[in-house]
Amino acid sequence: MDHPLIQQIERTGFPEHFQERESNYPVEDIFGDEIMSNDIYFVMKDGSVVLEQNLAEYAVQYLNASEKQAEA
């Protein structure tokens, strides 16, 4: 089961007041995707950098989450 906050972030984006703007940011995330100006990324406790669009993949691969989809 997805965490409600993750579901909200997927629907509406990460709340702006939680975002920090950085001028010196990483070149790419843990999956090798380039981080461009204005991209939103997360730095995990272990130092891993994950782009917003890769959060679900990170959860499945590194946090042993199961991806589910509700029936229509």
mmCIF file of the N, C-alpha and C atoms, coordinates in Angstrom:
data_MODEL
# 
_entry.id   MODEL 
# 
loop_
_atom_site.group_PDB 
_atom_site.id 
_atom_site.type_symbol 
_atom_site.label_atom_id 
_atom_site.label_alt_id 
_atom_site.label_comp_id 
_atom_site.label_asym_id 
_atom_site.label_entity_id 
_atom_site.label_seq_id 
_atom_site.pdbx_PDB_ins_code 
_atom_site.Cartn_x 
_atom_site.Cartn_y 
_atom_site.Cartn_z 
_atom_site.occupancy 
_atom_site.B_iso_or_equiv 
_atom_site.pdbx_formal_charge 
_atom_site.auth_seq_id 
_atom_site.auth_comp_id 
_atom_site.auth_asym_id 
_atom_site.auth_atom_id 
_atom_site.pdbx_PDB_model_num 
ATOM 1   N N  . MET A 1 1  ? 0.851   -1.177 0.000   1.00 0.00 ? 1  MET A N  1 
ATOM 2   C CA . MET A 1 1  ? 0.000   0.000  0.000   1.00 0.00 ? 1  MET A CA 1 
ATOM 3   C C  . MET A 1 1  ? 0.892   1.235  0.000   1.00 0.00 ? 1  MET A C  1 
ATOM 4   N N  . ASP A 1 2  ? 0.579   2.176  -0.910  1.00 0.00 ? 2  ASP A N  1 
ATOM 5   C CA . ASP A 1 2  ? 1.349   3.408  -0.981  1.00 0.00 ? 2  ASP A CA 1 
ATOM 6   C C  . ASP A 1 2  ? 1.092   4.265  0.247   1.00 0.00 ? 2  ASP A C  1 
ATOM 7   N N  . HIS A 1 3  ? 2.094   4.981  0.639   1.00 0.00 ? 3  HIS A N  1 
ATOM 8   C CA . HIS A 1 3  ? 1.955   5.932  1.738   1.00 0.00 ? 3  HIS A CA 1 
ATOM 9   C C  . HIS A 1 3  ? 1.119   7.106  1.228   1.00 0.00 ? 3  HIS A C  1 
ATOM 10  N N  . PRO A 1 4  ? 0.173   7.612  2.023   1.00 0.00 ? 4  PRO A N  1 
ATOM 11  C CA . PRO A 1 4  ? -0.692  8.715  1.574   1.00 0.00 ? 4  PRO A CA 1 
ATOM 12  C C  . PRO A 1 4  ? 0.080   9.945  1.101   1.00 0.00 ? 4  PRO A C  1 
ATOM 13  N N  . LEU A 1 5  ? 1.199   10.262 1.756   1.00 0.00 ? 5  LEU A N  1 
ATOM 14  C CA . LEU A 1 5  ? 1.976   11.426 1.346   1.00 0.00 ? 5  LEU A CA 1 
ATOM 15  C C  . LEU A 1 5  ? 2.559   11.212 -0.047  1.00 0.00 ? 5  LEU A C  1 
ATOM 16  N N  . ILE A 1 6  ? 3.037   10.008 -0.334  1.00 0.00 ? 6  ILE A N  1 
ATOM 17  C CA . ILE A 1 6  ? 3.581   9.717  -1.665  1.00 0.00 ? 6  ILE A CA 1 
ATOM 18  C C  . ILE A 1 6  ? 2.478   9.839  -2.708  1.00 0.00 ? 6  ILE A C  1 
ATOM 19  N N  . GLN A 1 7  ? 1.276   9.335  -2.397  1.00 0.00 ? 7  GLN A N  1 
ATOM 20  C CA . GLN A 1 7  ? 0.153   9.454  -3.325  1.00 0.00 ? 7  GLN A CA 1 
ATOM 21  C C  . GLN A 1 7  ? -0.166  10.922 -3.589  1.00 0.00 ? 7  GLN A C  1 
ATOM 22  N N  . GLN A 1 8  ? -0.162  11.737 -2.532  1.00 0.00 ? 8  GLN A N  1 
ATOM 23  C CA . GLN A 1 8  ? -0.439  13.163 -2.701  1.00 0.00 ? 8  GLN A CA 1 
ATOM 24  C C  . GLN A 1 8  ? 0.633   13.820 -3.557  1.00 0.00 ? 8  GLN A C  1 
ATOM 25  N N  . ILE A 1 9  ? 1.890   13.503 -3.299  1.00 0.00 ? 9  ILE A N  1 
ATOM 26  C CA . ILE A 1 9  ? 2.987   14.087 -4.071  1.00 0.00 ? 9  ILE A CA 1 
ATOM 27  C C  . ILE A 1 9  ? 2.860   13.695 -5.537  1.00 0.00 ? 9  ILE A C  1 
ATOM 28  N N  . GLU A 1 10 ? 2.502   12.435 -5.819  1.00 0.00 ? 10 GLU A N  1 
ATOM 29  C CA . GLU A 1 10 ? 2.342   11.996 -7.196  1.00 0.00 ? 10 GLU A CA 1 
ATOM 30  C C  . GLU A 1 10 ? 1.211   12.754 -7.891  1.00 0.00 ? 10 GLU A C  1 
ATOM 31  N N  . ARG A 1 11 ? 0.132   13.070 -7.156  1.00 0.00 ? 11 ARG A N  1 
ATOM 32  C CA . ARG A 1 11 ? -1.016  13.775 -7.735  1.00 0.00 ? 11 ARG A CA 1 
ATOM 33  C C  . ARG A 1 11 ? -0.764  15.267 -7.899  1.00 0.00 ? 11 ARG A C  1 
ATOM 34  N N  . THR A 1 12 ? -0.164  15.899 -6.908  1.00 0.00 ? 12 THR A N  1 
ATOM 35  C CA . THR A 1 12 ? -0.117  17.365 -6.880  1.00 0.00 ? 12 THR A CA 1 
ATOM 36  C C  . THR A 1 12 ? 1.289   17.949 -6.903  1.00 0.00 ? 12 THR A C  1 
ATOM 37  N N  . GLY A 1 13 ? 2.308   17.137 -6.745  1.00 0.00 ? 13 GLY A N  1 
ATOM 38  C CA . GLY A 1 13 ? 3.673   17.646 -6.667  1.00 0.00 ? 13 GLY A CA 1 
ATOM 39  C C  . GLY A 1 13 ? 4.059   17.941 -5.236  1.00 0.00 ? 13 GLY A C  1 
ATOM 40  N N  . PHE A 1 14 ? 5.333   18.061 -4.987  1.00 0.00 ? 14 PHE A N  1 
ATOM 41  C CA . PHE A 1 14 ? 5.826   18.315 -3.639  1.00 0.00 ? 14 PHE A CA 1 
ATOM 42  C C  . PHE A 1 14 ? 5.502   19.751 -3.255  1.00 0.00 ? 14 PHE A C  1 
ATOM 43  N N  . PRO A 1 15 ? 4.977   19.991 -2.056  1.00 0.00 ? 15 PRO A N  1 
ATOM 44  C CA . PRO A 1 15 ? 4.603   21.354 -1.659  1.00 0.00 ? 15 PRO A CA 1 
ATOM 45  C C  . PRO A 1 15 ? 5.786   22.316 -1.760  1.00 0.00 ? 15 PRO A C  1 
ATOM 46  N N  . GLU A 1 16 ? 5.562   23.462 -2.384  1.00 0.00 ? 16 GLU A N  1 
ATOM 47  C CA . GLU A 1 16 ? 6.646   24.417 -2.613  1.00 0.00 ? 16 GLU A CA 1 
ATOM 48  C C  . GLU A 1 16 ? 7.335   24.866 -1.345  1.00 0.00 ? 16 GLU A C  1 
ATOM 49  N N  . HIS A 1 17 ? 6.598   24.993 -0.232  1.00 0.00 ? 17 HIS A N  1 
ATOM 50  C CA . HIS A 1 17 ? 7.230   25.487 0.987   1.00 0.00 ? 17 HIS A CA 1 
ATOM 51  C C  . HIS A 1 17 ? 8.210   24.478 1.586   1.00 0.00 ? 17 HIS A C  1 
ATOM 52  N N  . PHE A 1 18 ? 8.223   23.229 1.076   1.00 0.00 ? 18 PHE A N  1 
ATOM 53  C CA . PHE A 1 18 ? 9.195   22.240 1.528   1.00 0.00 ? 18 PHE A CA 1 
ATOM 54  C C  . PHE A 1 18 ? 10.415  22.179 0.613   1.00 0.00 ? 18 PHE A C  1 
ATOM 55  N N  . GLN A 1 19 ? 10.335  22.858 -0.506  1.00 0.00 ? 19 GLN A N  1 
ATOM 56  C CA . GLN A 1 19 ? 11.419  22.803 -1.474  1.00 0.00 ? 19 GLN A CA 1 
ATOM 57  C C  . GLN A 1 19 ? 12.522  23.793 -1.108  1.00 0.00 ? 19 GLN A C  1 
ATOM 58  N N  . GLU A 1 20 ? 13.752  23.372 -1.347  1.00 0.00 ? 20 GLU A N  1 
ATOM 59  C CA . GLU A 1 20 ? 14.896  24.259 -1.170  1.00 0.00 ? 20 GLU A CA 1 
ATOM 60  C C  . GLU A 1 20 ? 15.534  24.457 -2.533  1.00 0.00 ? 20 GLU A C  1 
ATOM 61  N N  . ARG A 1 21 ? 15.826  25.681 -2.893  1.00 0.00 ? 21 ARG A N  1 
ATOM 62  C CA . ARG A 1 21 ? 16.487  25.963 -4.163  1.00 0.00 ? 21 ARG A CA 1 
ATOM 63  C C  . ARG A 1 21 ? 17.997  25.951 -3.926  1.00 0.00 ? 21 ARG A C  1 
ATOM 64  N N  . GLU A 1 22 ? 18.693  25.228 -4.794  1.00 0.00 ? 22 GLU A N  1 
ATOM 65  C CA . GLU A 1 22 ? 20.148  25.145 -4.678  1.00 0.00 ? 22 GLU A CA 1 
ATOM 66  C C  . GLU A 1 22 ? 20.782  25.548 -5.991  1.00 0.00 ? 22 GLU A C  1 
ATOM 67  N N  . SER A 1 23 ? 21.883  26.274 -5.918  1.00 0.00 ? 23 SER A N  1 
ATOM 68  C CA . SER A 1 23 ? 22.597  26.666 -7.129  1.00 0.00 ? 23 SER A CA 1 
ATOM 69  C C  . SER A 1 23 ? 23.645  25.624 -7.500  1.00 0.00 ? 23 SER A C  1 
ATOM 70  N N  . ASN A 1 24 ? 24.132  24.882 -6.517  1.00 0.00 ? 24 ASN A N  1 
ATOM 71  C CA . ASN A 1 24 ? 25.139  23.857 -6.766  1.00 0.00 ? 24 ASN A CA 1 
ATOM 72  C C  . ASN A 1 24 ? 24.503  22.506 -6.463  1.00 0.00 ? 24 ASN A C  1 
ATOM 73  N N  . TYR A 1 25 ? 23.979  21.845 -7.488  1.00 0.00 ? 25 TYR A N  1 
ATOM 74  C CA . TYR A 1 25 ? 23.248  20.611 -7.282  1.00 0.00 ? 25 TYR A CA 1 
ATOM 75  C C  . TYR A 1 25 ? 23.945  19.447 -7.986  1.00 0.00 ? 25 TYR A C  1 
ATOM 76  N N  . PRO A 1 26 ? 23.586  18.190 -7.629  1.00 0.00 ? 26 PRO A N  1 
ATOM 77  C CA . PRO A 1 26 ? 24.221  17.027 -8.260  1.00 0.00 ? 26 PRO A CA 1 
ATOM 78  C C  . PRO A 1 26 ? 23.969  16.991 -9.762  1.00 0.00 ? 26 PRO A C  1 
ATOM 79  N N  . VAL A 1 27 ? 24.825  16.298 -10.484 1.00 0.00 ? 27 VAL A N  1 
ATOM 80  C CA . VAL A 1 27 ? 24.722  16.192 -11.932 1.00 0.00 ? 27 VAL A CA 1 
ATOM 81  C C  . VAL A 1 27 ? 23.648  15.175 -12.331 1.00 0.00 ? 27 VAL A C  1 
ATOM 82  N N  . GLU A 1 28 ? 23.573  14.053 -11.598 1.00 0.00 ? 28 GLU A N  1 
ATOM 83  C CA . GLU A 1 28 ? 22.585  13.029 -11.934 1.00 0.00 ? 28 GLU A CA 1 
ATOM 84  C C  . GLU A 1 28 ? 22.117  12.313 -10.678 1.00 0.00 ? 28 GLU A C  1 
ATOM 85  N N  . ASP A 1 29 ? 20.987  11.605 -10.815 1.00 0.00 ? 29 ASP A N  1 
ATOM 86  C CA . ASP A 1 29 ? 20.456  10.877 -9.664  1.00 0.00 ? 29 ASP A CA 1 
ATOM 87  C C  . ASP A 1 29 ? 20.963  9.439  -9.655  1.00 0.00 ? 29 ASP A C  1 
ATOM 88  N N  . ILE A 1 30 ? 20.497  8.653  -8.706  1.00 0.00 ? 30 ILE A N  1 
ATOM 89  C CA . ILE A 1 30 ? 20.967  7.280  -8.512  1.00 0.00 ? 30 ILE A CA 1 
ATOM 90  C C  . ILE A 1 30 ? 20.715  6.387  -9.731  1.00 0.00 ? 30 ILE A C  1 
ATOM 91  N N  . PHE A 1 31 ? 19.748  6.777  -10.572 1.00 0.00 ? 31 PHE A N  1 
ATOM 92  C CA . PHE A 1 31 ? 19.413  6.001  -11.761 1.00 0.00 ? 31 PHE A CA 1 
ATOM 93  C C  . PHE A 1 31 ? 20.125  6.515  -13.006 1.00 0.00 ? 31 PHE A C  1 
ATOM 94  N N  . GLY A 1 32 ? 20.972  7.530  -12.846 1.00 0.00 ? 32 GLY A N  1 
ATOM 95  C CA . GLY A 1 32 ? 21.740  8.053  -13.970 1.00 0.00 ? 32 GLY A CA 1 
ATOM 96  C C  . GLY A 1 32 ? 21.019  9.117  -14.775 1.00 0.00 ? 32 GLY A C  1 
ATOM 97  N N  . ASP A 1 33 ? 19.842  9.563  -14.302 1.00 0.00 ? 33 ASP A N  1 
ATOM 98  C CA . ASP A 1 33 ? 19.115  10.623 -14.995 1.00 0.00 ? 33 ASP A CA 1 
ATOM 99  C C  . ASP A 1 33 ? 19.718  11.973 -14.645 1.00 0.00 ? 33 ASP A C  1 
ATOM 100 N N  . GLU A 1 34 ? 19.931  12.801 -15.667 1.00 0.00 ? 34 GLU A N  1 
ATOM 101 C CA . GLU A 1 34 ? 20.542  14.107 -15.472 1.00 0.00 ? 34 GLU A CA 1 
ATOM 102 C C  . GLU A 1 34 ? 19.606  15.037 -14.701 1.00 0.00 ? 34 GLU A C  1 
ATOM 103 N N  . ILE A 1 35 ? 20.159  15.751 -13.745 1.00 0.00 ? 35 ILE A N  1 
ATOM 104 C CA . ILE A 1 35 ? 19.405  16.736 -12.984 1.00 0.00 ? 35 ILE A CA 1 
ATOM 105 C C  . ILE A 1 35 ? 19.613  18.091 -13.651 1.00 0.00 ? 35 ILE A C  1 
ATOM 106 N N  . MET A 1 36 ? 18.491  18.650 -14.096 1.00 0.00 ? 36 MET A N  1 
ATOM 107 C CA . MET A 1 36 ? 18.526  19.915 -14.819 1.00 0.00 ? 36 MET A CA 1 
ATOM 108 C C  . MET A 1 36 ? 18.063  21.044 -13.899 1.00 0.00 ? 36 MET A C  1 
ATOM 109 N N  . SER A 1 37 ? 18.291  22.267 -14.314 1.00 0.00 ? 37 SER A N  1 
ATOM 110 C CA . SER A 1 37 ? 17.835  23.441 -13.584 1.00 0.00 ? 37 SER A CA 1 
ATOM 111 C C  . SER A 1 37 ? 16.330  23.335 -13.352 1.00 0.00 ? 37 SER A C  1 
ATOM 112 N N  . ASN A 1 38 ? 15.893  23.636 -12.145 1.00 0.00 ? 38 ASN A N  1 
ATOM 113 C CA . ASN A 1 38 ? 14.489  23.605 -11.712 1.00 0.00 ? 38 ASN A CA 1 
ATOM 114 C C  . ASN A 1 38 ? 13.935  22.205 -11.469 1.00 0.00 ? 38 ASN A C  1 
ATOM 115 N N  . ASP A 1 39 ? 14.707  21.138 -11.679 1.00 0.00 ? 39 ASP A N  1 
ATOM 116 C CA . ASP A 1 39 ? 14.242  19.787 -11.337 1.00 0.00 ? 39 ASP A CA 1 
ATOM 117 C C  . ASP A 1 39 ? 14.122  19.663 -9.822  1.00 0.00 ? 39 ASP A C  1 
ATOM 118 N N  . ILE A 1 40 ? 13.175  18.864 -9.396  1.00 0.00 ? 40 ILE A N  1 
ATOM 119 C CA . ILE A 1 40 ? 13.024  18.574 -7.975  1.00 0.00 ? 40 ILE A CA 1 
ATOM 120 C C  . ILE A 1 40 ? 13.666  17.217 -7.714  1.00 0.00 ? 40 ILE A C  1 
ATOM 121 N N  . TYR A 1 41 ? 14.538  17.168 -6.714  1.00 0.00 ? 41 TYR A N  1 
ATOM 122 C CA . TYR A 1 41 ? 15.193  15.915 -6.355  1.00 0.00 ? 41 TYR A CA 1 
ATOM 123 C C  . TYR A 1 41 ? 15.225  15.797 -4.843  1.00 0.00 ? 41 TYR A C  1 
ATOM 124 N N  . PHE A 1 42 ? 15.445  14.574 -4.392  1.00 0.00 ? 42 PHE A N  1 
ATOM 125 C CA . PHE A 1 42 ? 15.477  14.286 -2.964  1.00 0.00 ? 42 PHE A CA 1 
ATOM 126 C C  . PHE A 1 42 ? 16.819  13.681 -2.615  1.00 0.00 ? 42 PHE A C  1 
ATOM 127 N N  . VAL A 1 43 ? 17.352  14.051 -1.460  1.00 0.00 ? 43 VAL A N  1 
ATOM 128 C CA . VAL A 1 43 ? 18.578  13.449 -0.938  1.00 0.00 ? 43 VAL A CA 1 
ATOM 129 C C  . VAL A 1 43 ? 18.148  12.561 0.226   1.00 0.00 ? 43 VAL A C  1 
ATOM 130 N N  . MET A 1 44 ? 18.369  11.259 0.068   1.00 0.00 ? 44 MET A N  1 
ATOM 131 C CA . MET A 1 44 ? 17.957  10.298 1.083   1.00 0.00 ? 44 MET A CA 1 
ATOM 132 C C  . MET A 1 44 ? 18.965  10.298 2.236   1.00 0.00 ? 44 MET A C  1 
ATOM 133 N N  . LYS A 1 45 ? 18.588  9.666  3.345   1.00 0.00 ? 45 LYS A N  1 
ATOM 134 C CA . LYS A 1 45 ? 19.465  9.632  4.532   1.00 0.00 ? 45 LYS A CA 1 
ATOM 135 C C  . LYS A 1 45 ? 20.826  9.026  4.227   1.00 0.00 ? 45 LYS A C  1 
ATOM 136 N N  . ASP A 1 46 ? 20.861  8.055  3.291   1.00 0.00 ? 46 ASP A N  1 
ATOM 137 C CA . ASP A 1 46 ? 22.140  7.418  2.948   1.00 0.00 ? 46 ASP A CA 1 
ATOM 138 C C  . ASP A 1 46 ? 22.941  8.219  1.930   1.00 0.00 ? 46 ASP A C  1 
ATOM 139 N N  . GLY A 1 47 ? 22.406  9.396  1.517   1.00 0.00 ? 47 GLY A N  1 
ATOM 140 C CA . GLY A 1 47 ? 23.097  10.249 0.567   1.00 0.00 ? 47 GLY A CA 1 
ATOM 141 C C  . GLY A 1 47 ? 22.686  10.037 -0.871  1.00 0.00 ? 47 GLY A C  1 
ATOM 142 N N  . SER A 1 48 ? 21.862  9.043  -1.143  1.00 0.00 ? 48 SER A N  1 
ATOM 143 C CA . SER A 1 48 ? 21.377  8.804  -2.504  1.00 0.00 ? 48 SER A CA 1 
ATOM 144 C C  . SER A 1 48 ? 20.558  9.998  -2.973  1.00 0.00 ? 48 SER A C  1 
ATOM 145 N N  . VAL A 1 49 ? 20.725  10.355 -4.233  1.00 0.00 ? 49 VAL A N  1 
ATOM 146 C CA . VAL A 1 49 ? 19.973  11.447 -4.833  1.00 0.00 ? 49 VAL A CA 1 
ATOM 147 C C  . VAL A 1 49 ? 18.972  10.845 -5.812  1.00 0.00 ? 49 VAL A C  1 
ATOM 148 N N  . VAL A 1 50 ? 17.691  11.236 -5.676  1.00 0.00 ? 50 VAL A N  1 
ATOM 149 C CA . VAL A 1 50 ? 16.629  10.666 -6.507  1.00 0.00 ? 50 VAL A CA 1 
ATOM 150 C C  . VAL A 1 50 ? 15.768  11.793 -7.056  1.00 0.00 ? 50 VAL A C  1 
ATOM 151 N N  . LEU A 1 51 ? 15.630  11.820 -8.387  1.00 0.00 ? 51 LEU A N  1 
ATOM 152 C CA . LEU A 1 51 ? 14.729  12.786 -9.004  1.00 0.00 ? 51 LEU A CA 1 
ATOM 153 C C  . LEU A 1 51 ? 13.291  12.462 -8.642  1.00 0.00 ? 51 LEU A C  1 
ATOM 154 N N  . GLU A 1 52 ? 12.465  13.493 -8.593  1.00 0.00 ? 52 GLU A N  1 
ATOM 155 C CA . GLU A 1 52 ? 11.058  13.339 -8.218  1.00 0.00 ? 52 GLU A CA 1 
ATOM 156 C C  . GLU A 1 52 ? 10.370  12.256 -9.043  1.00 0.00 ? 52 GLU A C  1 
ATOM 157 N N  . GLN A 1 53 ? 10.598  12.233 -10.361 1.00 0.00 ? 53 GLN A N  1 
ATOM 158 C CA . GLN A 1 53 ? 9.921   11.267 -11.218 1.00 0.00 ? 53 GLN A CA 1 
ATOM 159 C C  . GLN A 1 53 ? 10.423  9.834  -11.012 1.00 0.00 ? 53 GLN A C  1 
ATOM 160 N N  . ASN A 1 54 ? 11.504  9.664  -10.256 1.00 0.00 ? 54 ASN A N  1 
ATOM 161 C CA . ASN A 1 54 ? 12.035  8.328  -10.003 1.00 0.00 ? 54 ASN A CA 1 
ATOM 162 C C  . ASN A 1 54 ? 11.733  7.818  -8.588  1.00 0.00 ? 54 ASN A C  1 
ATOM 163 N N  . LEU A 1 55 ? 10.910  8.550  -7.833  1.00 0.00 ? 55 LEU A N  1 
ATOM 164 C CA . LEU A 1 55 ? 10.624  8.142  -6.454  1.00 0.00 ? 55 LEU A CA 1 
ATOM 165 C C  . LEU A 1 55 ? 9.966   6.769  -6.373  1.00 0.00 ? 55 LEU A C  1 
ATOM 166 N N  . ALA A 1 56 ? 9.020   6.485  -7.255  1.00 0.00 ? 56 ALA A N  1 
ATOM 167 C CA . ALA A 1 56 ? 8.342   5.184  -7.226  1.00 0.00 ? 56 ALA A CA 1 
ATOM 168 C C  . ALA A 1 56 ? 9.339   4.063  -7.504  1.00 0.00 ? 56 ALA A C  1 
ATOM 169 N N  . GLU A 1 57 ? 10.194  4.240  -8.506  1.00 0.00 ? 57 GLU A N  1 
ATOM 170 C CA . GLU A 1 57 ? 11.200  3.228  -8.826  1.00 0.00 ? 57 GLU A CA 1 
ATOM 171 C C  . GLU A 1 57 ? 12.160  3.025  -7.656  1.00 0.00 ? 57 GLU A C  1 
ATOM 172 N N  . TYR A 1 58 ? 12.553  4.120  -7.009  1.00 0.00 ? 58 TYR A N  1 
ATOM 173 C CA . TYR A 1 58 ? 13.432  4.040  -5.844  1.00 0.00 ? 58 TYR A CA 1 
ATOM 174 C C  . TYR A 1 58 ? 12.750  3.242  -4.730  1.00 0.00 ? 58 TYR A C  1 
ATOM 175 N N  . ALA A 1 59 ? 11.471  3.532  -4.474  1.00 0.00 ? 59 ALA A N  1 
ATOM 176 C CA . ALA A 1 59 ? 10.734  2.834  -3.418  1.00 0.00 ? 59 ALA A CA 1 
ATOM 177 C C  . ALA A 1 59 ? 10.694  1.330  -3.679  1.00 0.00 ? 59 ALA A C  1 
ATOM 178 N N  . VAL A 1 60 ? 10.464  0.943  -4.921  1.00 0.00 ? 60 VAL A N  1 
ATOM 179 C CA . VAL A 1 60 ? 10.383  -0.482 -5.269  1.00 0.00 ? 60 VAL A CA 1 
ATOM 180 C C  . VAL A 1 60 ? 11.765  -1.139 -5.154  1.00 0.00 ? 60 VAL A C  1 
ATOM 181 N N  . GLN A 1 61 ? 12.786  -0.512 -5.741  1.00 0.00 ? 61 GLN A N  1 
ATOM 182 C CA . GLN A 1 61 ? 14.112  -1.138 -5.791  1.00 0.00 ? 61 GLN A CA 1 
ATOM 183 C C  . GLN A 1 61 ? 14.879  -1.090 -4.478  1.00 0.00 ? 61 GLN A C  1 
ATOM 184 N N  . TYR A 1 62 ? 14.740  -0.007 -3.724  1.00 0.00 ? 62 TYR A N  1 
ATOM 185 C CA . TYR A 1 62 ? 15.588  0.174  -2.551  1.00 0.00 ? 62 TYR A CA 1 
ATOM 186 C C  . TYR A 1 62 ? 14.859  0.053  -1.219  1.00 0.00 ? 62 TYR A C  1 
ATOM 187 N N  . LEU A 1 63 ? 13.526  0.231  -1.229  1.00 0.00 ? 63 LEU A N  1 
ATOM 188 C CA . LEU A 1 63 ? 12.776  0.153  0.014   1.00 0.00 ? 63 LEU A CA 1 
ATOM 189 C C  . LEU A 1 63 ? 11.856  -1.066 0.062   1.00 0.00 ? 63 LEU A C  1 
ATOM 190 N N  . ASN A 1 64 ? 11.983  -1.934 -0.952  1.00 0.00 ? 64 ASN A N  1 
ATOM 191 C CA . ASN A 1 64 ? 11.183  -3.161 -1.054  1.00 0.00 ? 64 ASN A CA 1 
ATOM 192 C C  . ASN A 1 64 ? 9.684   -2.888 -1.058  1.00 0.00 ? 64 ASN A C  1 
ATOM 193 N N  . ALA A 1 65 ? 9.283   -1.746 -1.606  1.00 0.00 ? 65 ALA A N  1 
ATOM 194 C CA . ALA A 1 65 ? 7.853   -1.429 -1.729  1.00 0.00 ? 65 ALA A CA 1 
ATOM 195 C C  . ALA A 1 65 ? 7.250   -2.243 -2.868  1.00 0.00 ? 65 ALA A C  1 
ATOM 196 N N  . SER A 1 66 ? 5.962   -2.485 -2.792  1.00 0.00 ? 66 SER A N  1 
ATOM 197 C CA . SER A 1 66 ? 5.226   -3.161 -3.853  1.00 0.00 ? 66 SER A CA 1 
ATOM 198 C C  . SER A 1 66 ? 4.355   -2.125 -4.548  1.00 0.00 ? 66 SER A C  1 
ATOM 199 N N  . GLU A 1 67 ? 4.479   -2.038 -5.858  1.00 0.00 ? 67 GLU A N  1 
ATOM 200 C CA . GLU A 1 67 ? 3.655   -1.100 -6.606  1.00 0.00 ? 67 GLU A CA 1 
ATOM 201 C C  . GLU A 1 67 ? 2.290   -1.734 -6.863  1.00 0.00 ? 67 GLU A C  1 
ATOM 202 N N  . LYS A 1 68 ? 1.245   -1.012 -6.562  1.00 0.00 ? 68 LYS A N  1 
ATOM 203 C CA . LYS A 1 68 ? -0.130  -1.506 -6.705  1.00 0.00 ? 68 LYS A CA 1 
ATOM 204 C C  . LYS A 1 68 ? -0.945  -0.476 -7.468  1.00 0.00 ? 68 LYS A C  1 
ATOM 205 N N  . GLN A 1 69 ? -2.013  -0.956 -8.099  1.00 0.00 ? 69 GLN A N  1 
ATOM 206 C CA . GLN A 1 69 ? -2.952  -0.060 -8.749  1.00 0.00 ? 69 GLN A CA 1 
ATOM 207 C C  . GLN A 1 69 ? -4.365  -0.479 -8.375  1.00 0.00 ? 69 GLN A C  1 
ATOM 208 N N  . ALA A 1 70 ? -5.155  0.485  -7.965  1.00 0.00 ? 70 ALA A N  1 
ATOM 209 C CA . ALA A 1 70 ? -6.542  0.215  -7.587  1.00 0.00 ? 70 ALA A CA 1 
ATOM 210 C C  . ALA A 1 70 ? -7.353  -0.095 -8.837  1.00 0.00 ? 70 ALA A C  1 
ATOM 211 N N  . GLU A 1 71 ? -8.328  -0.965 -8.689  1.00 0.00 ? 71 GLU A N  1 
ATOM 212 C CA . GLU A 1 71 ? -9.213  -1.281 -9.813  1.00 0.00 ? 71 GLU A CA 1 
ATOM 213 C C  . GLU A 1 71 ? -10.147 -0.120 -10.064 1.00 0.00 ? 71 GLU A C  1 
ATOM 214 N N  . ALA A 1 72 ? -10.530 0.033  -11.307 1.00 0.00 ? 72 ALA A N  1 
ATOM 215 C CA . ALA A 1 72 ? -11.457 1.108  -11.686 1.00 0.00 ? 72 ALA A CA 1 
ATOM 216 C C  . ALA A 1 72 ? -12.869 0.776  -11.275 1.00 0.00 ? 72 ALA A C  1 
# 
